């Protein structure tokens, strides 16, 4: 597993602190672009660290796995 710092850790910290969230909010809270967050979320899901739990209308919610 290869997490790319700091984006992966920022995403995971935000999800741990706030719970489930969408990429737009994660981007805002981490200071990263939505595109960057949307690129990293599927990889974090592949590693078994996050789980998609949406869709919520047209948005996909993500949460920490576990």
Secondary structure, DSSP 8 states (H G I E B T S, - for coil): ----TTHHHHHHHHHHHH-SEEHHHHHHHHTS-HHHHHHHHHHHHHTTSEEE---BTTB-EEEE--
